[in-house]
Amino acid sequence: MDSQLQTIIANYRKLCDYCDAIWQRARAAYPNEIACRKGCGICCELQSVNRIEAHIINLYIIDTANAANTDFLSGGADNSSPHTCPFLRGQSCAVYPARPIICRTHGLILRSTEFAQTQAASCPYNFPSIHPNDVPPELTADVDLITKNLANLNLAFCMVTGIDVKNDRVPLRDFKVKVK
């Protein structure tokens, strides 16, 4: 793999780690306020991802399918609802280690300059007895910062791989992977 592409992917993984670390801190600080658990899947409605996230998912699927010697994509989503993520299987994410950034931040308290309030809950089941503004910033996801970094990484990925930036979304229902 090209060194520029390796650097971009390494930085994407750092952004994933950053989001995961916020989750770990929030869960440790508020263990009784977080309903998110394996098997919930209520927020699993993602329909498309950007090109770098599609690439990461593609790599994960190829590795997983090859290791298991199976057709990863057979079986489909839990139901035929057009609003259910096609990677939701048995109320669990089939690509959890490679899940997109939005999936890594959903459920957290989010903050953004775009919000009417400084901070907002992203899941109606999490933080039921705490007002979002009472959660310290270090335990919230800065949507502006995360989105800016993700957009820059996706742009760099598209430039290095020669993908047209105008067509940078990949529908998850159309996800195709060739397994060796």
Protein Blocks (a to p, Z undefined) as FASTA:
>chain_A
ZZklmmmmmmmmmmmmmmmmmmmmmmmmmmmlpmbdghilmmmmcfbdcfklmmmmmmmm
mmmmmmnopafkgoiafblcfkbcfkbgghiafklmmgcfklmmgopacddfkbmbfbdc
fbfkgoklbcfklpcfklcccfklmmmmmmmmmmmmmmmnopafklmcccfklpccddZZ
